[in-house]
Amino acid sequence: MNMLEKIQASVEYLSKSERKVAEVILAAPQTAMHSSIALLARAAEVSEPTVNRFCHRLETKGFPDFKLQLAQSLATGTPYVSRHVDENDSVDSYTSKIFESAMAGLDQVRQQLDSSAVNRAVDLLTQAKKIAFFGLGASAAVAHDAMNKFFRFNVPVIYSDDIVMQRMSCMNSAEGDVIVLISHTGRTKNLVELARLARENDGTVLAITSPGSPLAHEASLALTLDVPEDTDIYMPMVSRLAQLTVIDVLATGFTLRRGPKFRDNLKRVKEGLKESRLDKDAATSLFPR
């Protein structure tokens, strides 16, 4: 992990005063990088020795070394592409970096995902009278994938990437309806408002988002994914893969919770789709490799 990631990962383990330092740095890392120890202490409303303790807690030699590592973490990568990729990377290099960062990011999410929250989410979905999947931007593609999976589960499913349709759906929600809102940052104003609307109309809001975000606070239940990817700067990559994987986890939990009889229904759906495909032998003969 780079220095920003280290700070994000250690916030909950810091003392109250050290956490103030972390929050000031995370809120404006560029400003912190150019600050003196006195200015940073004043901004965080702590003493200078507290800032020094914070730096040592992050396994640096002191404030100058901390600033150097912070600067290195801010300088890495190519803005608006990926923080793992440099402009002069070869095809082999950036391909390897993207795959490695994806696997590392997914493993981090796997280790931190709250299994009890996943279990409660599966409970909500299996008991739902109707399920809606909503997201905007890159998260809209994840919501669409979720709709494709849950559509075959013999439960009414709604999907839309139109904010007006999303608002009307949330305003018409009722007890027993589950509205799944997907947002990596959790700071998209429209989605936070959707959560509020759905809950005001007795709907249950399940959020797939970042911990501590406004959307997480507004939801009835939040599955929080701590993905160190700043989508304000870089293209959504690992965060989107993490969301898709969590959807797979929820779909799997749904099918297992419903039991063997329900899986027989899934088998019938699969059988019904066979006619839409060429069989493997025919496909090979028509399109030889």
Backbone as CSV, one residue per row, in Angstrom:
resi,resn,N_x,N_y,N_z,CA_x,CA_y,CA_z,C_x,C_y,C_z
1,MET,0.842,-1.194,0.000,0.000,0.000,0.000,0.879,1.247,0.000
2,ASN,0.432,2.285,-0.737,1.133,3.555,-0.649,0.682,4.290,0.613
3,MET,1.251,5.469,0.854,0.996,6.152,2.120,-0.471,6.522,2.309
4,LEU,-1.142,7.006,1.259,-2.564,7.338,1.396,-3.384,6.117,1.773
5,GLU,-3.075,4.985,1.159,-3.796,3.747,1.475,-3.528,3.319,2.919
6,LYS,-2.273,3.474,3.359,-1.940,3.135,4.743,-2.756,3.965,5.729
7,ILE,-2.873,5.256,5.435,-3.644,6.134,6.329,-5.097,5.690,6.361
8,GLN,-5.684,5.436,5.179,-7.081,5.015,5.105,-7.312,3.710,5.866
9,ALA,-6.352,2.786,5.756,-6.506,1.475,6.384,-6.331,1.522,7.898
10,SER,-5.631,2.533,8.409,-5.307,2.565,9.836,-6.143,3.549,10.641
11,VAL,-7.056,4.283,9.984,-7.822,5.332,10.682,-8.516,4.801,11.929
12,GLU,-9.185,3.653,11.813,-9.977,3.152,12.952,-9.101,2.687,14.114
13,TYR,-7.802,2.496,13.880,-6.919,2.017,14.948,-6.130,3.154,15.601
14,LEU,-6.299,4.362,15.122,-5.566,5.498,15.663,-6.243,6.044,16.911
15,SER,-5.473,6.770,17.711,-6.068,7.475,18.849,-6.925,8.618,18.333
16,LYS,-7.715,9.198,19.214,-8.626,10.267,18.805,-7.863,11.441,18.194
17,SER,-6.754,11.841,18.814,-5.990,12.976,18.316,-5.255,12.625,17.024
18,GLU,-4.728,11.409,16.932,-4.058,10.986,15.697,-5.049,10.883,14.542
19,ARG,-6.286,10.502,14.857,-7.314,10.396,13.818,-7.611,11.780,13.232
20,LYS,-7.528,12.821,14.069,-7.730,14.179,13.558,-6.682,14.527,12.508
21,VAL,-5.443,14.109,12.747,-4.366,14.347,11.785,-4.661,13.602,10.486
22,ALA,-5.077,12.342,10.617,-5.378,11.528,9.434,-6.492,12.152,8.611
23,GLU,-7.522,12.641,9.273,-8.670,13.205,8.558,-8.286,14.475,7.798
24,VAL,-7.415,15.300,8.403,-6.966,16.517,7.721,-6.148,16.151,6.476
25,ILE,-5.299,15.148,6.594,-4.458,14.740,5.462,-5.303,14.136,4.357
26,LEU,-6.237,13.260,4.712,-7.080,12.610,3.705,-7.992,13.609,3.004
27,ALA,-8.399,14.637,3.719,-9.282,15.642,3.125,-8.543,16.501,2.100
28,ALA,-7.258,16.734,2.331,-6.483,17.582,1.402,-5.025,17.129,1.401
29,PRO,-4.723,16.001,0.781,-3.357,15.469,0.812,-2.325,16.383,0.159
30,GLN,-2.715,17.096,-0.918,-1.774,18.001,-1.568,-1.370,19.130,-0.626
31,THR,-2.334,19.661,0.123,-2.040,20.731,1.085,-1.144,20.212,2.199
32,ALA,-1.462,19.008,2.698,-0.661,18.416,3.775,0.774,18.187,3.334
33,MET,0.947,17.811,2.063,2.286,17.518,1.539,3.185,18.761,1.576
34,HIS,2.581,19.938,1.461,3.355,21.186,1.434,3.334,21.925,2.778
35,SER,2.705,21.325,3.780,2.591,21.990,5.088,3.804,21.701,5.962
36,SER,4.069,22.621,6.864,5.052,22.355,7.921,4.345,21.566,9.017
37,ILE,5.137,21.011,9.926,4.528,20.244,11.012,3.656,21.151,11.878
38,ALA,4.055,22.413,12.015,3.267,23.356,12.824,1.932,23.657,12.165
39,LEU,1.939,23.860,10.838,0.690,24.147,10.119,-0.254,22.953,10.156
40,LEU,0.301,21.752,9.987,-0.542,20.560,10.006,-1.138,20.349,11.390
41,ALA,-0.328,20.562,12.421,-0.826,20.418,13.797,-1.949,21.411,14.072
42,ARG,-1.772,22.650,13.578,-2.793,23.673,13.792,-4.083,23.324,13.054
43,ALA,-3.959,22.816,11.836,-5.145,22.448,11.054,-5.919,21.310,11.713
44,ALA,-5.179,20.392,12.338,-5.822,19.246,12.983,-6.208,19.533,14.433
45,GLU,-5.807,20.699,14.937,-6.076,21.101,16.324,-5.470,20.112,17.310
46,VAL,-4.207,19.757,17.026,-3.456,18.869,17.925,-2.074,19.475,18.121
47,SER,-1.253,18.835,18.966,0.110,19.312,19.207,1.063,18.746,18.160
48,GLU,2.226,19.375,18.030,3.232,18.883,17.097,3.739,17.485,17.470
49,PRO,3.949,17.173,18.764,4.329,15.798,19.118,3.288,14.761,18.675
50,THR,2.009,15.150,18.643,0.975,14.225,18.163,1.174,13.907,16.689
51,VAL,1.524,14.936,15.904,1.794,14.722,14.482,2.984,13.785,14.311
52,ASN,4.015,13.977,15.138,5.184,13.089,15.081,4.819,11.659,15.437
53,ARG,3.994,11.493,16.480,3.552,10.137,16.856,2.776,9.496,15.719
54,PHE,1.937,10.296,15.068,1.159,9.804,13.925,2.100,9.309,12.817
55,CYS,3.140,10.074,12.535,4.093,9.686,11.485,4.799,8.379,11.827
56,HIS,5.209,8.243,13.085,5.868,6.992,13.491,4.887,5.823,13.469
57,ARG,3.628,6.084,13.800,2.601,5.026,13.756,2.459,4.486,12.319
58,LEU,2.698,5.357,11.333,2.627,4.960,9.928,3.948,4.384,9.432
59,GLU,4.841,4.049,10.388,6.113,3.384,10.094,7.048,4.233,9.234
60,THR,7.054,5.543,9.500,8.020,6.424,8.856,9.021,6.897,9.913
61,LYS,10.110,7.512,9.458,11.163,7.931,10.375,10.848,9.250,11.066
62,GLY,9.797,9.904,10.608,9.429,11.196,11.161,8.643,11.988,10.134
63,PHE,8.391,13.256,10.434,7.558,14.070,9.557,8.164,14.276,8.166
64,PRO,9.475,14.566,8.025,10.037,14.726,6.673,9.899,13.447,5.834
65,ASP,10.168,12.295,6.448,10.045,11.029,5.723,8.584,10.761,5.363
66,PHE,7.683,11.107,6.277,6.254,10.945,6.002,5.840,11.778,4.792
67,LYS,6.277,13.047,4.745,5.928,13.926,3.624,6.478,13.382,2.305
68,LEU,7.677,12.799,2.357,8.266,12.226,1.147,7.422,11.062,0.634
69,GLN,7.020,10.183,1.539,6.213,9.026,1.129,4.816,9.457,0.663
70,LEU,4.281,10.496,1.301,2.990,11.022,0.865,3.112,11.597,-0.550
71,ALA,4.188,12.322,-0.804,4.406,12.897,-2.139,4.549,11.805,-3.185
72,GLN,5.236,10.726,-2.829,5.413,9.611,-3.769,4.079,8.947,-4.085
73,SER,3.228,8.839,-3.087,1.929,8.198,-3.326,1.040,9.064,-4.207
74,LEU,1.198,10.388,-4.106,0.399,11.287,-4.934,0.947,11.390,-6.349
75,ALA,2.239,11.107,-6.514,2.871,11.269,-7.819,2.750,10.042,-8.699
76,THR,2.382,8.898,-8.133,2.355,7.670,-8.915,1.190,7.654,-9.883
77,GLY,1.372,6.909,-10.952,0.279,6.660,-11.872,0.092,7.747,-12.920
78,THR,-0.930,7.529,-13.741,-1.288,8.460,-14.797,-2.672,9.022,-14.479
79,PRO,-2.797,10.319,-14.208,-4.106,10.892,-13.861,-5.157,10.566,-14.905
80,TYR,-6.366,10.283,-14.433,-7.533,9.981,-15.258,-7.437,8.615,-15.941
81,VAL,-6.384,7.849,-15.634,-6.277,6.477,-16.152,-6.207,5.524,-14.971
82,SER,-5.012,5.348,-14.401,-4.841,4.468,-13.244,-3.613,4.904,-12.476
83,ARG,-3.688,4.846,-11.154,-2.530,5.232,-10.357,-1.434,4.176,-10.426
84,HIS,-1.734,2.977,-10.952,-0.740,1.913,-11.043,0.027,1.949,-12.355
85,VAL,-0.421,2.745,-13.303,0.143,2.718,-14.646,0.907,4.012,-14.934
86,ASP,2.118,3.850,-15.470,2.915,5.001,-15.889,2.752,5.231,-17.384
87,GLU,2.938,6.465,-17.791,2.695,6.824,-19.189,3.536,6.038,-20.180
88,ASN,4.736,5.637,-19.773,5.655,4.958,-20.686,5.638,3.438,-20.541
89,ASP,4.646,2.902,-19.834,4.568,1.443,-19.669,4.348,0.751,-21.007
90,SER,4.971,-0.427,-21.165,4.740,-1.254,-22.346,3.404,-1.972,-22.208
91,VAL,2.966,-2.615,-23.289,1.713,-3.384,-23.250,1.783,-4.455,-22.176
92,ASP,2.881,-5.198,-22.137,3.031,-6.257,-21.133,3.004,-5.681,-19.723
93,SER,3.643,-4.517,-19.552,3.742,-3.922,-18.223,2.395,-3.445,-17.716
94,TYR,1.672,-2.641,-18.522,0.391,-2.140,-18.004,-0.658,-3.234,-17.924
95,THR,-0.563,-4.244,-18.799,-1.488,-5.383,-18.677,-1.264,-6.106,-17.362
96,SER,-0.012,-6.370,-17.045,0.312,-7.053,-15.791,-0.108,-6.225,-14.583
97,LYS,0.139,-4.922,-14.636,-0.209,-4.051,-13.506,-1.713,-4.025,-13.254
98,ILE,-2.499,-3.951,-14.338,-3.948,-3.886,-14.164,-4.475,-5.184,-13.563
99,PHE,-3.983,-6.327,-14.044,-4.422,-7.607,-13.486,-3.991,-7.755,-12.028
100,GLU,-2.754,-7.371,-11.731,-2.260,-7.507,-10.362,-3.027,-6.599,-9.399
101,SER,-3.299,-5.366,-9.817,-4.037,-4.447,-8.938,-5.468,-4.929,-8.733
102,ALA,-6.066,-5.527,-9.779,-7.428,-6.064,-9.657,-7.466,-7.209,-8.650
103,MET,-6.510,-8.130,-8.760,-6.490,-9.285,-7.841,-6.203,-8.842,-6.411
104,ALA,-5.264,-7.889,-6.248,-4.954,-7.407,-4.902,-6.142,-6.667,-4.296
105,GLY,-6.808,-5.849,-5.115,-7.973,-5.104,-4.627,-9.115,-6.019,-4.220
106,LEU,-9.391,-7.032,-5.038,-10.462,-7.981,-4.715,-10.134,-8.758,-3.441
107,ASP,-8.873,-9.126,-3.275,-8.488,-9.860,-2.067,-8.653,-8.988,-0.832
108,GLN,-8.324,-7.698,-0.953,-8.508,-6.785,0.180,-9.980,-6.672,0.558
109,VAL,-10.855,-6.544,-0.447,-12.293,-6.461,-0.184,-12.790,-7.754,0.452
110,ARG,-12.312,-8.887,-0.050,-12.722,-10.193,0.498,-12.395,-10.292,1.982
111,GLN,-11.212,-9.830,2.357,-10.801,-9.928,3.752,-11.599,-8.998,4.659
112,GLN,-12.033,-7.867,4.122,-12.692,-6.861,4.963,-14.215,-6.928,4.908
113,LEU,-14.771,-7.686,3.959,-16.227,-7.728,3.811,-16.875,-8.353,5.046
114,ASP,-17.886,-7.700,5.563,-18.582,-8.142,6.781,-19.556,-9.263,6.424
115,SER,-19.223,-10.498,6.826,-20.060,-11.648,6.460,-21.437,-11.580,7.116
116,SER,-21.531,-10.985,8.301,-22.842,-10.858,8.949,-23.723,-9.882,8.168
117,ALA,-23.121,-8.825,7.607,-23.887,-7.890,6.775,-24.323,-8.565,5.478
118,VAL,-23.454,-9.394,4.913,-23.825,-10.150,3.709,-25.008,-11.063,4.017
119,ASN,-24.970,-11.712,5.170,-26.055,-12.608,5.559,-27.376,-11.853,5.709
120,ARG,-27.324,-10.658,6.309,-28.536,-9.849,6.467,-29.039,-9.375,5.103
121,ALA,-28.101,-9.049,4.206,-28.492,-8.617,2.865,-29.199,-9.741,2.113
122,VAL,-28.686,-10.944,2.231,-29.327,-12.105,1.583,-30.716,-12.326,2.163
123,ASP,-30.863,-12.158,3.485,-32.186,-12.256,4.118,-33.159,-11.271,3.485
124,LEU,-32.735,-10.013,3.354,-33.600,-8.982,2.789,-34.018,-9.333,1.361
125,LEU,-33.065,-9.792,0.560,-33.342,-10.065,-0.848,-34.250,-11.275,-1.030
126,THR,-34.044,-12.313,-0.213,-34.869,-13.517,-0.359,-36.298,-13.291,0.130
127,GLN,-36.477,-12.298,1.010,-37.815,-12.009,1.530,-38.500,-10.862,0.787
128,ALA,-37.820,-10.285,-0.189,-38.340,-9.086,-0.862,-39.535,-9.404,-1.758
129,LYS,-40.496,-8.489,-1.765,-41.619,-8.585,-2.703,-41.206,-8.067,-4.077
130,LYS,-40.274,-7.114,-4.079,-39.779,-6.514,-5.314,-38.378,-5.985,-5.048
131,ILE,-37.499,-6.105,-6.043,-36.123,-5.630,-5.898,-35.823,-4.642,-7.014
132,ALA,-35.214,-3.521,-6.660,-34.782,-2.530,-7.644,-33.277,-2.363,-7.530
133,PHE,-32.595,-2.289,-8.667,-31.154,-2.059,-8.703,-30.892,-0.738,-9.415
134,PHE,-30.289,0.208,-8.696,-30.036,1.522,-9.273,-28.582,1.937,-9.067
135,GLY,-28.024,2.561,-10.099,-26.700,3.157,-10.017,-26.597,4.197,-11.114
136,LEU,-25.580,5.012,-11.063,-25.352,6.022,-12.093,-23.904,5.913,-12.570
137,GLY,-23.651,6.293,-13.814,-22.297,6.213,-14.340,-21.815,4.776,-14.410
138,ALA,-20.582,4.532,-13.950,-20.013,3.180,-13.983,-20.826,2.205,-13.140
139,SER,-21.420,2.693,-12.065,-22.215,1.815,-11.200,-23.525,1.392,-11.845
140,ALA,-23.986,2.127,-12.866,-25.198,1.734,-13.578,-24.984,0.406,-14.296
141,ALA,-23.759,0.200,-14.823,-23.451,-1.071,-15.489,-23.503,-2.226,-14.494
142,VAL,-23.069,-1.979,-13.263,-23.122,-3.007,-12.220,-24.579,-3.308,-11.854
143,ALA,-25.396,-2.259,-11.744,-26.820,-2.447,-11.446,-27.501,-3.243,-12.550
144,HIS,-27.118,-2.985,-13.793,-27.702,-3.727,-14.923,-27.309,-5.194,-14.853
145,ASP,-26.066,-5.473,-14.502,-25.618,-6.861,-14.341,-26.397,-7.554,-13.225
146,ALA,-26.648,-6.826,-12.135,-27.424,-7.393,-11.032,-28.836,-7.734,-11.473
147,MET,-29.440,-6.850,-12.263,-30.774,-7.118,-12.785,-30.772,-8.379,-13.640
148,ASN,-29.766,-8.551,-14.497,-29.676,-9.750,-15.337,-29.625,-11.022,-14.513
149,LYS,-28.917,-10.988,-13.385,-28.796,-12.177,-12.543,-30.094,-12.467,-11.789
150,PHE,-30.649,-11.414,-11.180,-31.817,-11.628,-10.315,-33.111,-11.777,-11.114
151,PHE,-33.088,-11.372,-12.374,-34.288,-11.475,-13.204,-34.749,-12.925,-13.349
152,ARG,-33.806,-13.875,-13.294,-34.139,-15.288,-13.465,-34.570,-15.948,-12.159
153,PHE,-34.671,-15.156,-11.077,-34.945,-15.735,-9.762,-36.425,-15.723,-9.383
154,ASN,-37.285,-15.469,-10.344,-38.727,-15.541,-10.099,-39.174,-14.546,-9.021
155,VAL,-38.603,-13.329,-9.075,-39.012,-12.247,-8.186,-39.039,-10.977,-9.037
156,PRO,-40.033,-10.101,-8.864,-40.075,-8.867,-9.661,-38.813,-8.024,-9.470
157,VAL,-38.176,-7.660,-10.581,-36.926,-6.903,-10.533,-37.041,-5.667,-11.424
158,ILE,-36.547,-4.545,-10.918,-36.559,-3.278,-11.662,-35.129,-2.800,-11.826
159,TYR,-34.843,-2.237,-12.989,-33.555,-1.582,-13.218,-33.793,-0.346,-14.080
160,SER,-33.101,0.720,-13.781,-33.119,1.896,-14.646,-31.886,2.731,-14.358
161,ASP,-31.348,3.377,-15.411,-30.258,4.326,-15.197,-30.741,5.762,-15.414
162,ASP,-32.068,5.913,-15.478,-32.688,7.234,-15.638,-33.098,7.746,-14.260
163,ILE,-32.555,8.890,-13.861,-32.783,9.381,-12.503,-34.250,9.688,-12.241
164,VAL,-34.988,10.125,-13.253,-36.415,10.410,-13.066,-37.167,9.114,-12.769
165,MET,-36.880,8.061,-13.537,-37.513,6.762,-13.296,-37.110,6.209,-11.927
166,GLN,-35.861,6.416,-11.564,-35.394,5.959,-10.258,-36.148,6.669,-9.132
167,ARG,-36.309,7.969,-9.269,-37.025,8.749,-8.247,-38.474,8.283,-8.118
168,MET,-39.144,8.093,-9.265,-40.540,7.658,-9.213,-40.659,6.279,-8.576
169,SER,-39.725,5.405,-8.901,-39.748,4.065,-8.316,-39.589,4.119,-6.803
170,CYS,-38.654,4.961,-6.320,-38.437,5.076,-4.879,-39.634,5.725,-4.181
171,MET,-40.258,6.683,-4.841,-41.434,7.333,-4.268,-42.610,6.366,-4.196
172,ASN,-42.636,5.366,-5.090,-43.717,4.377,-5.101,-43.349,3.089,-4.380
173,SER,-42.222,3.094,-3.674,-41.830,1.882,-2.946,-42.753,1.672,-1.750
174,ALA,-42.729,0.446,-1.249,-43.605,0.093,-0.132,-42.898,-0.929,0.751
175,GLU,-43.511,-1.240,1.868,-42.933,-2.224,2.773,-42.734,-3.549,2.040
176,GLY,-41.572,-4.138,2.194,-41.256,-5.389,1.500,-40.450,-5.183,0.237
177,ASP,-40.369,-3.935,-0.244,-39.545,-3.630,-1.417,-38.105,-3.374,-0.965
178,VAL,-37.161,-3.895,-1.725,-35.740,-3.660,-1.438,-35.132,-2.882,-2.593
179,ILE,-34.551,-1.734,-2.285,-33.913,-0.889,-3.298,-32.410,-0.974,-3.078
180,VAL,-31.700,-1.537,-4.053,-30.250,-1.698,-3.964,-29.601,-0.539,-4.706
181,LEU,-28.879,0.299,-3.975,-28.212,1.472,-4.550,-26.708,1.231,-4.561
182,ILE,-26.096,1.422,-5.726,-24.684,1.085,-5.913,-23.897,2.351,-6.239
183,SER,-22.893,2.652,-5.417,-22.057,3.834,-5.652,-20.731,3.643,-4.925
184,HIS,-19.630,3.707,-5.666,-18.321,3.536,-5.025,-18.057,4.658,-4.024
185,THR,-18.228,5.897,-4.440,-17.926,7.013,-3.530,-18.975,7.161,-2.441
186,GLY,-20.233,6.848,-2.769,-21.316,7.066,-1.816,-21.626,8.534,-1.620
187,ARG,-21.061,9.391,-2.489,-21.261,10.834,-2.363,-22.100,11.407,-3.501
188,THR,-22.655,10.559,-4.370,-23.487,11.047,-5.463,-24.817,11.537,-4.893
189,LYS,-25.075,12.826,-5.030,-26.234,13.444,-4.371,-27.545,12.759,-4.741
190,ASN,-27.717,12.426,-6.029,-28.970,11.810,-6.463,-29.225,10.481,-5.762
191,LEU,-28.185,9.679,-5.578,-28.373,8.369,-4.943,-28.660,8.508,-3.448
192,VAL,-28.018,9.465,-2.802,-28.313,9.712,-1.384,-29.774,10.144,-1.227
193,GLU,-30.246,10.969,-2.164,-31.645,11.399,-2.131,-32.581,10.220,-2.403
194,LEU,-32.191,9.325,-3.318,-33.018,8.136,-3.591,-33.174,7.283,-2.339
195,ALA,-32.091,7.120,-1.598,-32.151,6.338,-0.358,-33.141,6.944,0.622
196,ARG,-33.092,8.267,0.719,-33.996,8.969,1.639,-35.458,8.802,1.187
197,LEU,-35.694,8.952,-0.110,-37.053,8.812,-0.648,-37.604,7.416,-0.414
198,ALA,-36.782,6.415,-0.686,-37.242,5.031,-0.536,-37.583,4.726,0.918
199,ARG,-36.748,5.165,1.835,-37.005,4.888,3.249,-38.231,5.645,3.754
200,GLU,-38.430,6.873,3.264,-39.620,7.640,3.655,-40.900,6.961,3.204
201,ASN,-40.796,6.120,2.162,-41.965,5.416,1.649,-41.952,3.935,2.017
202,ASP,-41.277,3.620,3.131,-41.272,2.279,3.742,-40.478,1.235,2.973
203,GLY,-39.697,1.651,1.965,-38.818,0.709,1.296,-37.577,0.450,2.138
204,THR,-36.914,-0.675,1.880,-35.664,-1.017,2.553,-34.519,-0.753,1.589
205,VAL,-33.530,0.003,2.022,-32.420,0.404,1.152,-31.172,-0.397,1.495
206,LEU,-30.672,-1.135,0.516,-29.409,-1.846,0.643,-28.379,-1.109,-0.211
207,ALA,-27.332,-0.590,0.411,-26.308,0.163,-0.320,-25.050,-0.683,-0.471
208,ILE,-24.454,-0.616,-1.657,-23.134,-1.200,-1.892,-22.222,-0.020,-2.171
209,THR,-21.400,0.330,-1.185,-20.705,1.618,-1.247,-19.479,1.616,-0.340
210,SER,-18.849,2.763,-0.203,-17.664,2.902,0.646,-18.062,3.140,2.101
211,PRO,-17.239,2.672,3.044,-17.560,2.863,4.465,-17.550,4.338,4.850
212,GLY,-18.478,4.706,5.711,-18.532,6.073,6.209,-19.079,7.091,5.240
213,SER,-19.558,6.638,4.087,-20.068,7.572,3.075,-21.480,8.030,3.429
214,PRO,-21.936,9.160,2.863,-23.313,9.611,3.095,-24.349,8.557,2.705
215,LEU,-24.102,7.819,1.617,-25.045,6.787,1.204,-25.086,5.650,2.214
216,ALA,-23.948,5.277,2.753,-23.907,4.218,3.769,-24.715,4.616,4.996
217,HIS,-24.619,5.895,5.390,-25.358,6.373,6.565,-26.863,6.434,6.291
218,GLU,-27.241,6.704,5.052,-28.656,6.868,4.733,-29.361,5.531,4.503
219,ALA,-28.596,4.468,4.231,-29.171,3.166,3.890,-29.695,2.428,5.120
220,SER,-30.619,1.505,4.879,-31.083,0.623,5.953,-29.983,-0.367,6.315
221,LEU,-29.234,-0.807,5.306,-28.113,-1.726,5.491,-27.084,-1.409,4.414
222,ALA,-25.818,-1.357,4.794,-24.761,-1.054,3.827,-23.739,-2.181,3.788
223,LEU,-23.437,-2.638,2.578,-22.292,-3.518,2.365,-21.148,-2.602,1.935
224,THR,-20.209,-2.376,2.832,-19.169,-1.391,2.562,-17.919,-2.064,2.000
225,LEU,-17.431,-1.516,0.890,-16.259,-2.046,0.197,-15.150,-1.008,0.284
226,ASP,-14.112,-1.327,1.030,-13.025,-0.375,1.236,-12.001,-0.556,0.119
227,VAL,-12.279,0.066,-1.027,-11.411,-0.048,-2.202,-10.597,1.239,-2.340
228,PRO,-9.261,1.155,-2.261,-8.440,2.378,-2.345,-8.292,2.863,-3.780
229,GLU,-9.382,3.344,-4.352,-9.365,3.831,-5.731,-10.113,5.156,-5.770
230,ASP,-9.394,6.218,-6.083,-9.998,7.544,-6.118,-10.599,7.782,-7.502
231,THR,-11.891,7.530,-7.626,-12.545,7.677,-8.935,-12.816,9.134,-9.289
232,ASP,-12.462,10.062,-8.388,-12.482,11.474,-8.768,-11.313,11.784,-9.705
233,ILE,-10.295,10.920,-9.662,-9.092,11.140,-10.469,-8.915,10.058,-11.533
234,TYR,-9.161,8.802,-11.145,-8.875,7.690,-12.042,-10.156,7.020,-12.546
235,MET,-10.023,6.276,-13.649,-11.160,5.513,-14.172,-11.556,4.428,-13.176
236,PRO,-12.857,4.175,-12.981,-13.276,3.084,-12.096,-12.804,1.747,-12.657
237,MET,-12.013,1.026,-11.885,-11.528,-0.287,-12.307,-11.780,-1.312,-11.201
238,VAL,-10.920,-1.304,-10.187,-11.058,-2.289,-9.110,-12.379,-2.111,-8.361
239,SER,-12.803,-0.875,-8.172,-14.057,-0.629,-7.447,-15.237,-1.276,-8.170
240,ARG,-15.244,-1.178,-9.495,-16.330,-1.770,-10.283,-16.278,-3.298,-10.219
241,LEU,-15.073,-3.868,-10.277,-14.926,-5.323,-10.168,-15.386,-5.820,-8.793
242,ALA,-15.069,-5.036,-7.761,-15.495,-5.417,-6.403,-17.016,-5.410,-6.291
243,GLN,-17.658,-4.395,-6.868,-19.125,-4.327,-6.847,-19.736,-5.523,-7.580
244,LEU,-19.199,-5.851,-8.751,-19.710,-6.991,-9.528,-19.549,-8.291,-8.744
245,THR,-18.423,-8.435,-8.060,-18.176,-9.660,-7.292,-19.142,-9.773,-6.118
246,VAL,-19.419,-8.652,-5.468,-20.390,-8.674,-4.358,-21.783,-9.034,-4.874
247,ILE,-22.151,-8.549,-6.057,-23.424,-8.954,-6.660,-23.451,-10.466,-6.867
248,ASP,-22.333,-11.038,-7.325,-22.244,-12.493,-7.486,-22.422,-13.208,-6.150
249,VAL,-21.821,-12.641,-5.101,-21.956,-13.227,-3.756,-23.425,-13.223,-3.316
250,LEU,-24.106,-12.093,-3.521,-25.510,-11.984,-3.124,-26.398,-12.922,-3.944
251,ALA,-26.123,-13.036,-5.244,-26.911,-13.938,-6.088,-26.710,-15.387,-5.661
252,THR,-25.471,-15.730,-5.315,-25.189,-17.091,-4.842,-25.903,-17.360,-3.525
253,GLY,-25.828,-16.399,-2.601,-26.526,-16.555,-1.325,-28.017,-16.696,-1.507
254,PHE,-28.570,-15.943,-2.448,-30.005,-16.007,-2.749,-30.401,-17.418,-3.191
255,THR,-29.653,-17.988,-4.130,-30.010,-19.325,-4.654,-29.841,-20.412,-3.596
256,LEU,-28.789,-20.289,-2.783,-28.583,-21.301,-1.736,-29.656,-21.203,-0.661
257,ARG,-30.043,-19.969,-0.317,-31.056,-19.775,0.720,-32.419,-20.305,0.280
258,ARG,-32.723,-20.206,-1.006,-34.013,-20.674,-1.500,-34.112,-22.205,-1.564
259,GLY,-32.984,-22.908,-1.580,-33.007,-24.361,-1.488,-33.064,-25.089,-2.826
260,PRO,-33.012,-26.447,-2.767,-32.943,-27.283,-3.981,-34.128,-27.092,-4.929
261,LYS,-35.327,-26.927,-4.386,-36.505,-26.780,-5.243,-36.386,-25.533,-6.109
262,PHE,-35.854,-24.464,-5.531,-35.676,-23.239,-6.288,-34.646,-23.431,-7.396
263,ARG,-33.595,-24.201,-7.101,-32.575,-24.435,-8.118,-33.111,-25.274,-9.271
264,ASP,-34.133,-26.060,-9.025,-34.796,-26.774,-10.127,-35.415,-25.781,-11.105
265,ASN,-35.942,-24.672,-10.568,-36.507,-23.627,-11.429,-35.414,-22.979,-12.279
266,LEU,-34.236,-22.771,-11.680,-33.112,-22.222,-12.433,-32.690,-23.174,-13.553
267,LYS,-32.774,-24.461,-13.262,-32.440,-25.454,-14.289,-33.397,-25.339,-15.464
268,ARG,-34.686,-25.138,-15.171,-35.670,-24.995,-16.250,-35.395,-23.734,-17.083
269,VAL,-34.971,-22.670,-16.422,-34.626,-21.450,-17.150,-33.459,-21.717,-18.092
270,LYS,-32.442,-22.418,-17.586,-31.286,-22.752,-18.421,-31.700,-23.613,-19.612
271,GLU,-32.557,-24.568,-19.344,-33.026,-25.444,-20.420,-33.772,-24.639,-21.472
272,GLY,-34.556,-23.668,-21.018,-35.336,-22.856,-21.940,-34.475,-21.955,-22.816
273,LEU,-33.251,-21.656,-22.349,-32.359,-20.789,-23.113,-31.520,-21.537,-24.139
274,LYS,-31.549,-22.861,-24.085,-30.694,-23.643,-24.979,-31.005,-23.385,-26.449
275,GLU,-32.287,-23.187,-26.757,-32.674,-23.001,-28.154,-32.131,-21.706,-28.745
276,SER,-31.708,-20.793,-27.903,-31.184,-19.521,-28.406,-29.712,-19.610,-28.799
277,ARG,-29.093,-20.782,-28.555,-27.680,-20.931,-28.835,-27.415,-22.061,-29.828
278,LEU,-26.338,-21.913,-30.595,-25.844,-23.027,-31.394,-25.222,-24.049,-30.451
279,ASP,-25.427,-25.348,-30.741,-24.734,-26.320,-29.891,-23.244,-26.276,-30.208
280,LYS,-22.441,-26.796,-29.289,-20.993,-26.630,-29.381,-20.419,-27.238,-30.652
281,ASP,-20.895,-28.424,-31.046,-20.370,-29.081,-32.238,-20.691,-28.273,-33.490
282,ALA,-21.940,-27.767,-33.568,-22.340,-26.977,-34.731,-21.538,-25.680,-34.808
283,ALA,-21.317,-25.044,-33.657,-20.555,-23.792,-33.632,-19.127,-24.015,-34.100
284,THR,-18.551,-25.166,-33.717,-17.176,-25.455,-34.113,-17.063,-25.687,-35.613
285,SER,-18.076,-26.400,-36.163,-18.031,-26.674,-37.604,-18.293,-25.421,-38.444
286,LEU,-19.168,-24.537,-37.949,-19.458,-23.315,-38.682,-18.349,-22.278,-38.574
287,PHE,-17.730,-22.231,-37.404,-16.695,-21.211,-37.157,-15.429,-21.883,-36.632
288,PRO,-14.715,-22.622,-37.492,-13.503,-23.315,-37.044,-12.434,-22.311,-36.614
289,ARG,-11.647,-22.709,-35.653,-10.598,-21.814,-35.151,-9.417,-21.786,-36.130
